[in-house]
Amino acid sequence: MPKYSYFCRACDEAYDVRLSSEEKESFVPRCPKCGSGEEKQELFGIAGDGGGGGGCCGGGGRGCCG
């Protein structure tokens, strides 16, 4: 199941949510810290699972791209 990253502009909290493609269509983001639902912005792309590998030159994106 993909993990989507969100950023709350109300309180500057970044958080991830795992959603199926069906859930994603009707999902209304709510910040787990402040509860705001109006000031969310999905970050570009889909977050990985944090297991390393992949990304730029491997290593979870900590490779050749600086």
Residue pairs with C-beta under 8 A, 6 or more apart in sequence:
1 18
1 19
1 20
2 18
2 19
2 20
2 21
2 24
2 46
3 16
3 17
3 18
3 46
3 47
3 48
3 49
4 16
4 17
4 18
4 19
4 24
4 42
4 46
4 47
5 14
5 15
5 16
5 42
5 43
5 45
5 46
5 47
6 14
6 15
6 16
6 17
6 29
6 31
6 40
6 41
6 42
6 43
7 13
7 14
7 40
7 41
7 43
8 14
8 15
8 31
8 33
8 34
8 36
8 39
8 40
9 39
9 40
9 41
10 31
10 34
10 36
10 38
10 39
11 31
11 33
11 34
11 36
13 31
13 32
13 33
13 34
14 43
15 31
15 32
15 33
16 47
17 27
17 29
19 27
28 37
29 37
29 40
29 42
30 36
30 37
30 40
31 37
31 39
31 40
48 54
48 55
48 60
50 60
51 60
52 58
52 59
52 60
53 59
53 60
54 60
54 61
55 61
55 62
55 63
56 62
56 63
56 64
56 65
57 63
57 64
57 65
